[in-house]
Amino acid sequence: MRYRRRLPFGVSAMPDEPRLVYWDSCLFLHYIDGTPEWLPILDALLEEASTTDDLDIVTSTLSISEVAFAQVERTGRTLDPAVEARIDALWADRAAIQLVEMDQVIARAARTLLRAAVAHTRSLKPLDAIHLATAQQMQVAEFHTTDDRLKNWNDLGFAVRESWTAQPKLI
């Protein structure tokens, strides 16, 4: 696993350092579900993170519990061991995805975000606050999500946006 050098807030990474991107758990769910509009982009990003030094993808260990089953399992109320194996394979590929443990620093930062949300009449759920606080702690360049409610949190030192890549995979 590659480790990113910690930089003071507001200081840009050196050109030879990988782009550090945070994935909200909804992206892993799109990947597991094989969502047609997202799968080519997510596949390309995972491959880039696995095979090059240009991109690092990070997420909170919280994502492990949030990505518990595929949509087909949820709607059919039948669990498939093959889906669980595919989910576990995501977390096992440490070259592609770096997991960040939640600690007291992140928990307190999440609480601060929740309090700021109330003060600024923004919508924020506790689990989303943990994801944003983890991204803030890791000093990511971008926070990728498909959750429109999170896209107005662009004032935390990183862009909050949908996943993108210049070259999606052909599926």
N, C-alpha and C positions, 0 to 999 in steps of 0.2 A: 504494500500500500504506500502511496506517495503521501507525504505530509506537507501541508502548505505552511510556509513561513508566515508567522503572525506579523501583521503590520499595524501601526497605529491607525485609528479611525481616520478616514479621509485621505490616506496615503495610497497611491495606486501601486499595484503589483508591477514588478519588472516585466519587460516584454517577454522574457524567456520563461515566465511562470505560467502555469495553466490557468485558463479561465475557470473560476470557481462558481458553480451554479448550484443553487438549492432547489430540490424538487419537493413540492408539496405532495402529500400522500395521494391526492386525486390523480396525479400522473401515473403512479404505480398501478392504480386501479384501472386506468385507461389501458395501460400496457397489458395487464392480466386479462382484461376483458377483450383485448384486441380491437378496441374502438377504431374503426376504419380511418377517420380523419386524423387520429393521433398516432397510430401505430408506426407509420413510416418515419415520422419525426423522432419519436421516442426510441425506435430501433437504431436510427442513425446516431443519436446522441449517446446511447449506451455503448454502441460499437466504438465510437470515437473515444469515449472515456476509458474503455477496456484496452484499446490498441494504440493510443497515442498519449503523449504528454501534454496535449493541447487543452484538455478539458478534464475537470474533476467535478463529479456530481456528489453532493452531500445531502443528507436528510437526517432527521432526528430518529432515534430508536423508537420513538412514538409511532412512526410509520409502520413498524412491524405489527403492532396491534390494530392499527387502522386498516391495514390491507389484510383482512382476515379471509375473504372469500371473493369469488367472482360474481358478477351480476347474475349469471345463469344459475349459480347456486342459491343466491338470495331469492330470486323469483321462483325457482323450482323447488325450493326448500329441500334440496338434496345435495349433500356434500360429495365432492369428487376428489379422491386422493391425488389424482394427477394435477389438479389445480393447486392443491396445497404444496405439492412438490415444485411446481413452477414458481409459486410465491417464495418458497424457501430458497430456490436457486437465485432469485434476485438478491437476497441478503448475503448469500454465500460468495457472490462475485465481488470481492473487495477491491478488485482492480477497477470496476465500473462504479461502484457505489460505496461511499464512505459513510458509516453510521456515526452519529454524534450522540453521546450519552447526555441525557438531561441531568443537570446538577442544580445546586442552589442558585448559582449565578444566573442560569437560564430561567429558572422558575421565578426569580425576583424580577428579571427583565420582562418576562411574560406578564407578571402582575402589573408592572408599570405600564405596559401597552394596554392592558385591559382598563386600567384607570384612565389612561389618556383617551381611550375610545369613548368612555362615558363623558369626559370633559369636552370632547370635540364632536359629540353626537355621531360617532362612527359605529358601525356594526363590527363586532369582533367576538368570536367564541374562544373559550379557554384553550382548546386544542390548537386552534389557528394561531393564537398568541404565542404558544410554545414554539410552533414552527417559525414564526416571524422572529422571535427572540433568538432561536438557534441560528437562523441565518445571519442575524445581526452579530451574534457572538463570533461566528466563523468569518465575518467580513466578506461575504460573498459579493460577486459582481451583479448577479441576477437571482431573483426568486421566481421560479417557474410554477405556474398554477393555471388551472382552468376555472377557478372559483372567482367569479366576478366581484364578490364582496371583498376580496383581498386586494384587488387591483388599485384601490385608492390608498394603499399604504406605501406609496413611492417615496415617502419622506424619511426613510429609515437608513439611508446610505447606500441603497441598492435599488435597481429597477425591479418592479413586480410586474410580470408579463406572462403571456402564454409561451410555451416552449417553441423554439424555432431552430432551424438549421438551414444552411445554404444548400445542402444536398440530402433531402430525405431519401430513405431507402425505397427501392421499388419492391413492392410486395406482390 
